[in-house]
């Protein structure tokens, strides 16, 4: 049974500039503004665990992941997966995956989603 299909769970929205995260219901008709700076919040997914505000390196990795269009979700968007998909947590992991993306000519989002930077994920 799909975990997220039975109840309307709130999504995590993040403001990378302010390094804050909020849980809100998605609004289909308008963007969610950050209460601190007024910029639009980025949807980070159901399984986003925000790093501490003082950890700028981790927020740099979050920024790269969200800028690539990835979200922090489980194995399936419906919540059927037991563990969240891999997302880099440090700038070094982001740099390694982006270097592989440039070298192999794969999209940045695909490279950032790989657990091992040099090995393509099986389909």
Rosetta blueprint (number, residue, H / E / L):
1 X L
2 X L
3 X L
4 X L
5 X L
6 X L
7 X L
8 X L
9 X L
10 X L
11 X E
12 X E
13 X E
14 X E
15 X E
16 X L
17 X L
18 X L
19 X L
20 X E
21 X E
22 X E
23 X E
24 X E
25 X L
26 X L
27 X L
28 X L
29 X L
30 X L
31 X L
32 X L
33 X E
34 X L
35 X L
36 X L
37 X L
38 X L
39 X L
40 X E
41 X L
42 X E
43 X E
44 X E
45 X E
46 X L
47 X L
48 X L
49 X L
50 X L
51 X L
52 X L
53 X L
54 X L
55 X L
56 X H
57 X H
58 X H
59 X H
60 X H
61 X H
62 X H
63 X H
64 X H
65 X H
66 X H
67 X H
68 X L
69 X L
70 X L
71 X L
72 X L
73 X L
74 X L
75 X L
76 X L
77 X L
78 X L
79 X L
80 X L
81 X L
82 X L
83 X L
84 X L
85 X L
86 X L
87 X L
88 X L
89 X L
90 X L
91 X H
92 X H
93 X H
94 X H
95 X H
96 X H
97 X H
98 X H
99 X H
100 X H
101 X H
102 X H
103 X H
104 X H
105 X L
106 X L
107 X L
108 X H
109 X H
110 X H
111 X H
112 X H
113 X L
114 X L
115 X L
116 X L
117 X L
118 X L
119 X L
120 X L
121 X L
122 X L
123 X L
